[in-house]
Amino acid sequence: MSEPVLYFHWSDPQALRLRLLLGAKRIAYRQETRPLQDLETAFDLGHAGLPVLQTSERCWSGALDELPRLEAELGGESLAAGFVDPKEWQAFCQWRQDLDALLQRLIVPVQPAFAEIADDPEDLQYFRQENERRLGQSLEALANDRYGAYQQLAQRARLSTLAKLLAKQRFYLGRPSIIDLVLCADFHLLRLLDGVTLPLDLQYYFQRVAEHCQVSLNSGMRPT
């Protein structure tokens, strides 16, 4: 298989899913970070937006419904086949989708921690406008609502129970799987919420998954 190429933004959780997967597989690949407002790259590759992982077979977006097939194509030690039951994966994907609206409202206000968004005033303004159009509120309003939104998310996702399970088993199924990649990629930015206390066991879990995949969760962020 020729060397895969990942076109992505550092701030995109879906791109982090792909970075974690490639890291877990110990697959060398070329990173092509793109400007925040770049649409042409994705269009040229036949996708509506980034991320796009280009392999010898096809291009992938990192969407949940693609991950099992991509994981199998990449080969190496399995992160799904043989121990992630398809019905369990479907149930997990539904659980994740049910939380999406709340999760987006919490994550968007902290994404300017990434240099690709905040370093250029034009990019920051673009990010603001796109997300205000998409979510119907300004970044400031979303940030002010973070306490209530987080409490709703924590209750609906049963984050405390999940954190205890992950502390006991280290990984969701007791060994690294594609479920861990999604949990880490999609939820780790909650740790940046000012004044919100994320379960410590969940924070340790994010770092554990990242270390297993040899990926830094802080890549692309502005120096603090």
C-alpha positions in Angstrom: 0.0 0.0 0.0 1.4 3.4 -0.9 1.8 6.0 1.8 -1.5 7.5 2.8 -2.0 11.2 2.8 -4.1 13.0 5.4 -5.5 16.5 4.5 -6.9 18.0 7.6 -7.3 20.7 10.2 -5.7 20.3 13.7 -8.9 21.5 15.4 -11.2 18.9 13.7 -12.2 16.0 16.0 -13.0 13.9 12.9 -9.4 14.4 11.7 -8.1 13.3 15.1 -10.1 10.1 14.8 -8.0 9.4 11.6 -4.7 10.4 13.3 -5.4 8.2 16.2 -6.3 5.3 14.0 -3.1 5.6 11.9 -1.1 6.0 15.0 -2.6 2.9 16.6 -1.8 1.0 13.4 1.8 2.4 13.4 1.2 3.4 9.8 3.5 6.1 8.4 1.6 8.8 6.5 2.0 12.3 5.1 0.3 15.1 7.0 -1.1 17.9 4.8 -2.6 20.6 7.0 -4.7 23.0 5.1 -5.8 26.6 5.7 -9.0 26.9 7.6 -10.9 28.4 4.6 -9.6 25.9 2.1 -12.5 24.2 0.3 -10.7 23.4 -3.0 -8.6 20.5 -1.6 -11.7 18.6 -0.4 -13.6 19.3 -3.6 -10.6 18.1 -5.7 -10.7 14.8 -3.8 -14.4 14.4 -4.3 -15.5 15.4 -0.7 -17.6 18.2 0.6 -15.0 19.1 3.3 -12.0 18.0 5.3 -10.6 15.8 6.7 -9.8 13.5 3.8 -7.5 10.5 4.1 -6.3 9.4 0.7 -5.2 5.7 0.5 -4.3 3.6 -2.5 -7.8 2.3 -2.6 -10.0 5.4 -2.0 -10.6 8.5 0.0 -12.0 8.4 3.5 -13.6 11.1 5.7 -13.4 9.6 9.2 -17.1 9.4 9.5 -18.4 6.8 12.0 -20.0 4.6 9.3 -16.6 4.3 7.5 -14.3 3.5 10.4 -14.8 -0.3 10.6 -14.1 -0.6 6.9 -11.1 1.7 7.0 -9.7 0.0 10.0 -9.9 -3.4 8.2 -8.3 -2.0 5.0 -5.4 -0.6 6.9 -4.5 -4.0 8.2 -2.2 -4.7 11.2 -3.5 -5.5 14.7 -7.3 -5.4 14.7 -9.1 -2.6 16.5 -12.5 -4.0 15.7 -12.9 -7.3 13.8 -13.4 -10.3 16.1 -14.2 -8.4 19.3 -16.3 -5.3 18.5 -19.7 -6.7 18.0 -21.5 -5.0 15.0 -24.6 -4.4 17.0 -22.6 -2.9 19.9 -20.8 -0.6 17.3 -24.2 0.5 15.9 -25.5 1.2 19.4 -22.4 3.2 20.2 -22.7 5.2 17.0 -26.4 6.0 17.9 -25.4 7.1 21.4 -22.7 9.3 19.9 -25.1 10.8 17.3 -27.7 11.6 20.0 -25.1 13.7 21.9 -23.9 15.6 18.8 -25.9 18.8 19.2 -24.8 19.3 22.8 -21.2 18.3 22.1 -20.9 20.8 19.3 -22.2 23.6 21.4 -19.5 22.8 24.0 -16.6 22.2 21.7 -16.9 25.1 19.3 -16.1 27.9 21.9 -12.8 26.2 22.8 -11.6 25.5 19.3 -10.0 28.9 19.0 -7.3 27.4 21.2 -5.9 26.1 17.9 -3.5 28.4 16.0 -5.2 27.8 12.6 -8.3 29.5 13.9 -7.0 32.2 16.2 -3.8 33.4 14.7 -5.3 35.1 11.7 -8.2 37.6 12.4 -9.8 36.7 9.0 -9.8 33.0 9.9 -11.2 33.7 13.3 -14.0 35.8 11.8 -14.7 33.1 9.3 -14.9 30.5 12.1 -17.2 32.8 14.1 -19.6 33.4 11.2 -19.7 29.8 10.1 -20.5 28.5 13.5 -23.0 31.3 14.4 -24.8 30.4 11.2 -24.7 26.7 12.0 -25.5 26.8 15.7 -27.6 30.0 15.9 -25.5 31.6 18.7 -22.3 33.6 19.0 -19.1 32.0 20.5 -19.6 34.2 23.5 -23.2 33.1 24.1 -22.2 29.4 23.7 -19.3 29.9 26.2 -21.7 31.5 28.7 -24.0 28.6 28.4 -21.3 26.0 28.9 -22.2 25.1 32.5 -25.8 24.2 31.7 -24.9 22.5 28.4 -22.2 20.4 30.2 -24.6 19.3 32.9 -27.0 18.1 30.2 -24.3 16.3 28.4 -22.9 14.7 31.5 -26.3 13.5 32.5 -27.3 12.2 29.0 -23.9 10.6 28.3 -23.6 9.3 31.9 -20.0 10.6 31.9 -19.3 9.7 35.6 -20.4 6.1 35.0 -18.4 6.0 31.8 -15.3 7.4 33.5 -15.4 4.7 36.2 -15.7 2.0 33.6 -12.8 3.3 31.7 -10.7 3.6 34.8 -11.4 0.0 35.7 -10.9 -1.5 32.2 -8.4 1.1 30.9 -10.0 0.9 27.5 -13.7 0.6 26.7 -13.6 -3.1 25.9 -10.5 -3.8 28.0 -8.2 -3.4 24.9 -7.8 -0.6 22.4 -10.6 -0.4 19.8 -12.2 2.0 17.4 -14.6 3.0 20.1 -11.7 4.4 22.2 -10.5 6.4 19.2 -13.9 8.0 18.8 -14.4 8.7 22.5 -10.9 10.3 22.7 -11.2 12.3 19.5 -14.7 13.6 20.0 -14.7 14.3 23.7 -11.2 15.4 24.7 -11.7 19.1 24.0 -14.1 19.2 26.9 -11.0 19.3 29.1 -10.5 22.9 27.8 -13.8 24.2 29.2 -13.1 26.9 31.7 -14.7 26.3 35.1 -16.1 22.9 34.1 -14.8 19.9 36.1 -14.4 16.9 33.8 -14.0 13.6 35.6 -10.3 13.0 36.3 -10.6 9.4 35.2 -11.8 10.6 31.8 -8.9 12.9 31.4 -6.5 10.1 32.3 -8.3 8.0 29.7 -7.9 10.5 26.9 -4.1 10.6 27.6 -3.9 6.8 27.8 -5.5 6.5 24.4 -3.4 9.2 22.9 -0.2 7.6 24.3 -1.2 4.2 22.9 -1.6 5.8 19.5 1.5 7.9 19.8 -0.4 11.1 19.1 -0.3 14.4 21.0 -3.8 15.9 21.8 -2.2 19.3 22.0 -0.8 19.4 18.4 -1.7 22.5 16.6 -2.7 24.4 19.7 -1.4 27.9 20.5 1.2 28.0 23.2 -0.3 28.7 26.6 
